[in-house]
């Protein structure tokens, strides 16, 4: 799950940045708003995926230490 969030977040961020800052003259206002939202939601998904990965690693360490 965390790998999916990391991948999707990276894709959202890259796509949003290209659309919002590279192709803004070709987009309508609603599309530009969505592109800017993608630049906000992308990093949020990356952070959530990273926290999920850290949680999983920590949990695996605890289970390994309990044995």
C-alpha positions as CSV (number, residue, x, y, z in Angstrom):
1,X,0.0,0.0,0.0
2,X,2.8,2.4,0.9
3,X,4.5,1.7,-2.4
4,X,1.3,2.6,-4.3
5,X,1.0,5.8,-2.4
6,X,4.6,6.8,-3.1
7,X,4.2,6.0,-6.8
8,X,0.9,7.7,-7.2
9,X,2.1,10.7,-5.2
10,X,5.2,11.1,-7.4
11,X,3.0,10.8,-10.5
12,X,0.5,13.4,-9.3
13,X,3.3,15.8,-8.4
14,X,5.1,15.5,-11.7
15,X,2.0,15.7,-13.8
16,X,0.6,18.6,-11.8
17,X,3.8,20.6,-12.0
18,X,4.1,20.1,-15.7
19,X,0.5,21.1,-16.3
20,X,0.4,24.0,-13.8
21,X,3.7,25.6,-14.6
22,X,4.6,24.4,-18.1
23,X,1.3,24.4,-20.0
24,X,-0.8,26.9,-18.1
25,X,-1.5,29.0,-21.2
26,X,-3.3,26.0,-22.8
27,X,-5.5,25.1,-19.8
28,X,-8.9,26.4,-18.8
29,X,-9.3,27.8,-15.3
30,X,-10.9,24.7,-13.8
31,X,-8.2,22.5,-15.4
32,X,-5.5,24.8,-14.0
33,X,-7.1,24.6,-10.6
34,X,-7.0,20.8,-10.7
35,X,-3.3,20.9,-11.8
36,X,-2.4,23.1,-8.9
37,X,-4.4,20.8,-6.5
38,X,-2.3,17.9,-7.9
39,X,0.9,19.7,-6.9
40,X,-0.5,19.8,-3.3
41,X,-2.1,16.3,-3.2
42,X,1.0,14.6,-4.7
43,X,3.4,15.5,-1.9
44,X,0.7,14.6,0.7
45,X,0.4,11.1,-0.8
46,X,4.2,10.8,-0.9
47,X,4.4,11.7,2.8
48,X,1.6,9.3,3.8
49,X,3.3,6.5,1.8
50,X,6.6,7.2,3.5
51,X,5.0,7.2,7.0
52,X,3.3,3.9,6.1
53,X,6.6,2.4,5.0
54,X,8.3,3.5,8.2
55,X,5.4,2.1,10.3
56,X,5.7,-1.3,8.4
57,X,9.5,-1.4,8.9
58,X,9.2,-0.6,12.6
59,X,6.5,-3.3,13.0
60,X,8.6,-5.9,11.3
61,X,11.6,-5.0,13.6
62,X,9.4,-5.5,16.7
63,X,8.1,-8.8,15.5
64,X,11.7,-10.0,14.7
65,X,12.9,-8.9,18.1
66,X,10.0,-10.7,19.9
67,X,11.2,-14.1,18.5
